[in-house]
């Protein structure tokens, strides 16, 4: 499936994924697939899942411009997705960036039980984070690893956050054969 980590503060959102893409038959299609897409200066989309369904979903989004309300587009896209034949594809998405009010925010959702949710930090020292994994990847302690790093002050600088995300990706790749150690990254700064 894949692995995507999202870590946000009031000042930025950092999104990182691996590069492995699998098809509906679980076969590896590509080891260096860019799954973190910058759609405009305010928005990054990243995903996990079967590329067949993802390509159809992304094509259906059309162009999202800098001034568009991408949080509403994400919500509407989720509603369309779960009420369409595409829901049979196992996929998860994050829309992340600067919303229409200039605030850092991200939205996550999937076709396999993860409902639409929105997160944003409201204080300078607050972190929001999420992980996108496949429906068969369970029991990972990545959330605990992120919380521990934040508590211990190991995420006080953006460079530390990016390093933590790299370590998380490598860790998950040792446990899940659908994840590799090739990494792609995107960031939106307030």
N, C-alpha and C positions, 0 to 999 in steps of 0.2 A: 504494500500500500504506500507507505511513505511516512515521513515524520516532519512536522512543522512546529517550530516553537515561536511564540509571540510574547514579547515582554515590552510593556509600555509604562511610561511615566507621564506627567503633565507636559513634558518637553519633547518627547519622541516616542515612536513605536519602532521596534526592531523585529523583523520577521526573517527566519532562517529555515531552509528546507534542505533535504538531501536531494540527490539527482536521479534516483532510480524510478523508472516508470514500468508498471506492469500492465498487461492486458487482461481482458476478461477471463482468460484461461490461466492466469497467474504467471504466465511467461514473462521474462524480462524483455522489454522492448528497447529500453535506452538506459544507459548508466549516467548520462550527463544532460539530463533534461531540466531546463530552467522552469521551476515551479513557483518562483517568486516573480510576479509580473508587476512592473510599474505601469499603471494605466495613465497616470498624469502626475503632476508634481505633488498632489495631495493624496493619492491613493495607490496602495499596493494590494494586490490579490495574490494569495497563495492557496495551494490545494494539495490534497492527498487523494488517491483513489485510482480508479480505472480510467485510462486516458480516453477511451471511446466516449464515455459519457461526459467527461470533463470538456473535451473539445466542443461537443454540441452545446453544453451549458455556456461556455465562454463565448462562442460564436453568437449565441442568443442575447448576450448582454449588449452587444453593439458598442458604440463609442461612449465612454463616460468622460465628460469634460470636467475641467478643473472646478468650475462653479456649480456643477450638478450636485444634488443632494444624494451622495453615494450611500448614505445610511438607509435612506428610503429605497433606493435601488436594490441594495442588498436584501432588505426585508421583503420587497416585492419578488425578487428573484428566488428567495427561499420558498415563498408561498407557491410560486409557479412550479418550482422543482419538485416539491413533495406531492404535488397534485398532477404530476405528469408521468409518462412511462419512464422517464430518466431516473426516477427514484429507485429503479431496480439496480442501477449501477451504484456500487459502494463508493461514495465520494464525501469529502469534507472540505469546507472552504473557510478562509478568513478574508475579510475586507478590512483593511487597516489604513489609518492615515489621519489627516486633518479634516474635521467635519466643517459644515458651513459656518460655524461659530468660531472657527480657528482652534478648536480643542482637539487634542489627540484622542482617538477612539478606535475601537475595533469591534467587529461583529463576527461571530463564528456560527456555523451550522453544518449539518450533515444529512445524508439520506438514510442513516442507520441509527436513529434514536437520539442524536444530539440536537435539541431544539435550537431555534434562533436565539442568540443571546448577545447583548451589547455590554462592553466594558470600557470604562475610562477612569483615569486617576483624577482626583479632585484636589489633592495636596501635593506639594513639592516632593515629599519623601515617600509617597505612596507608589507602589508598583502594582500593576495588573498583569496577569500572565495567563496563558492558555497553551495547550498542547493539542495538535491534531494528529491522530494516529488512526490506523485502520480498525475495522470492527473486530478483528481477531487478535489485535494486540492488546493484551490486558496485563495488569499486574506490574506495570512499570512504575517506578518510584520517582519519575521525573518531576512531578509537582513538588514532592518533598525536597528534592535536590534544589529546585529553584527557591523555595521558601527558605531553606537553610542558608543558601548563598546570600539572599537578601538580608536575612536576620543578622548574619555575620559581617555585613557591610561589604561583601565582595561584589556588589553591583552599584557602587557609588558613581562610577564613570561609565559612559557608553562603551568604551573599549572593553571593560570588564564584563558587561552584559553580552557583548558579541563573543567574547572568549567562552563564557559560560554556555552560550548557545552552541558553539562548536563542540565543546566537551559533551553536552547532552546528545547531540547528533551522533558523535562517535560512540558514545555509550549505548544508545539505542540500536545502532548498527551491529553491535556485538550480540544483541539479544533477538533481533528480528531480521530475518533474511530478506524481507522486502524493503529494507532501508540500507543505503550505502553511505560511504564516508565522503562522497562528493557533496560540497555545500554551495548553496546559493543564498544570497542575503539581500535584503532591502530595508531601507530606513526612511521614515518621514519625520522631519524635525519641525517643531512648531515655530 
